[in-house]
């Protein structure tokens, strides 16, 4: 099987995008792992599929697979690349795209200078919605990891996130605490783990250990989750610049019941054909 693909990146979070409208794309877990492998495949953090719409009022359906081959619900940097892809490929001429995902509908806006603004939806905090094992909603939770207790904020941005506040982003224990928290039994579907350093009320630095992918250069939903957690704890302004290893995102949120907005870049790297 030969498939045409496009390699894209948003703030360093990289993707292999397949048009599943104009070609048949049926990928198993091993094939997805092969595609994502940076030595024997193309190499990426996630594989994205552009599919025909499934939800009324949408133009496309958006599917995301992590490097381990598992399908996930949402990816913010991927959503921006998705918008750039369908526009550049002439699949849509609209600057406002309504797209279906596993967690419902999102709206993407193409703006000047290669930037894409995404309505990421309303964050959810009920433990059952994340899912996270806890009796009640709280601003933070204590959790035991390798004999020590940490305090985390928990939020769903269509996918589960745990956020830890750290003093120094460069020395944050991403490689050790990240995988322990990702697979902690209190997260039945595992979790993405953000390590956030406050720099100003309107600026943070962030590293993210992504579920099924490990640490990535950027994570859009992780940036949203970190900013939301800071705003809920009244330590951040309603619009925040997020510094990630791969680039900068701007996240804004006006509070409970309102959607989170994310603005950032999306670029095509190259195109090709892979035999599977």
Buried (B, 14 or more C-beta within 10 A) or exposed (E): EEBBBBBBBBBBBBBBBBBBBEEEBEBEEEBBBBBBEEEEBBBBBBBBBBBEBEEEEBBBBBBBBBBEBBBBBBBBBBBBBBBBBBBEBEBBEBEEBBBBBBBEBBBBBBEEEEBBBBBBBBBBBEBEBBBBEBEEBEEBBEBEBEEEEBEBBBBBBBBBBBBBBBEEBEEBBBEEBBBBBBEBEBBEEBBBBBBBBBEEBEBBBBBBBBBBBBBBBBBBBBBBBBBBBBBBEEEBBBBBBBBBBBBBBBBBBEEEEEBBBBBBBBBBEEEEEBEE
